[in-house]
Amino acid sequence: MINFQIGLKLSDKLLCTIGINNLLNKEYTPHTSRIRGVAGGVPNPGRSFNINLKYEF
Protein backbone atom coordinates (compact mmCIF):
# COMPACT_ATOMS: atom_id res chain seq x y z
CA MET A 1 0.00 0.00 0.00
CA ILE A 2 1.34 3.42 -0.95
CA ASN A 3 0.30 6.66 0.74
CA PHE A 4 1.29 10.08 -0.59
CA GLN A 5 1.17 13.42 1.20
CA ILE A 6 2.49 16.88 0.38
CA GLY A 7 2.32 20.11 2.36
CA LEU A 8 2.53 23.73 1.29
CA LYS A 9 3.10 26.66 3.62
CA LEU A 10 0.82 29.40 2.30
CA SER A 11 1.86 32.01 4.89
CA ASP A 12 3.57 32.21 8.28
CA LYS A 13 0.43 30.90 9.97
CA LEU A 14 -1.37 28.86 7.27
CA LEU A 15 -0.37 25.34 6.16
CA CYS A 16 -2.20 23.28 3.50
CA THR A 17 -1.68 19.51 3.24
CA ILE A 18 -3.05 17.26 0.48
CA GLY A 19 -2.86 13.47 0.67
CA ILE A 20 -3.89 10.22 -0.99
CA ASN A 21 -4.19 6.96 0.93
CA ASN A 22 -3.93 3.60 -0.90
CA LEU A 23 -2.68 5.31 -4.07
CA LEU A 24 -2.83 2.13 -6.21
CA ASN A 25 -6.32 1.23 -4.91
CA LYS A 26 -5.28 -2.28 -3.80
CA GLU A 27 -7.70 -4.44 -1.83
CA TYR A 28 -6.12 -5.61 1.42
CA THR A 29 -6.94 -6.95 4.84
CA PRO A 30 -4.49 -6.03 7.62
CA HIS A 31 -2.81 -9.00 9.30
CA THR A 32 -3.91 -7.66 12.71
CA SER A 33 -7.62 -7.75 11.81
CA ARG A 34 -9.69 -9.82 14.26
CA ILE A 35 -12.12 -10.88 11.52
CA ARG A 36 -9.46 -11.77 8.94
CA GLY A 37 -10.23 -15.49 9.18
CA VAL A 38 -14.00 -15.09 8.75
CA ALA A 39 -15.00 -15.49 5.08
CA GLY A 40 -11.71 -14.00 3.90
CA GLY A 41 -12.05 -10.99 6.17
CA VAL A 42 -13.39 -7.55 5.50
CA PRO A 43 -11.10 -5.50 3.26
CA ASN A 44 -10.07 -2.00 4.24
CA PRO A 45 -11.38 0.95 2.19
CA GLY A 46 -9.91 1.68 -1.22
CA ARG A 47 -8.31 4.91 -2.36
CA SER A 48 -9.17 8.05 -0.39
CA PHE A 49 -8.20 11.70 -0.61
CA ASN A 50 -7.81 14.32 2.09
CA ILE A 51 -7.13 18.04 2.33
CA ASN A 52 -6.11 19.69 5.60
CA LEU A 53 -5.81 23.36 6.44
CA LYS A 54 -3.99 24.39 9.61
CA TYR A 55 -4.02 27.93 10.92
CA GLU A 56 -1.91 28.83 13.93
CA PHE A 57 -3.00 31.77 16.02
Buried (B, 14 or more C-beta within 10 A) or exposed (E): EEEEEEEEEEEEEEBEEEBBBBEEEEEEBEEEBEEEEEEEBEEBEEEEEEEEEEEEE
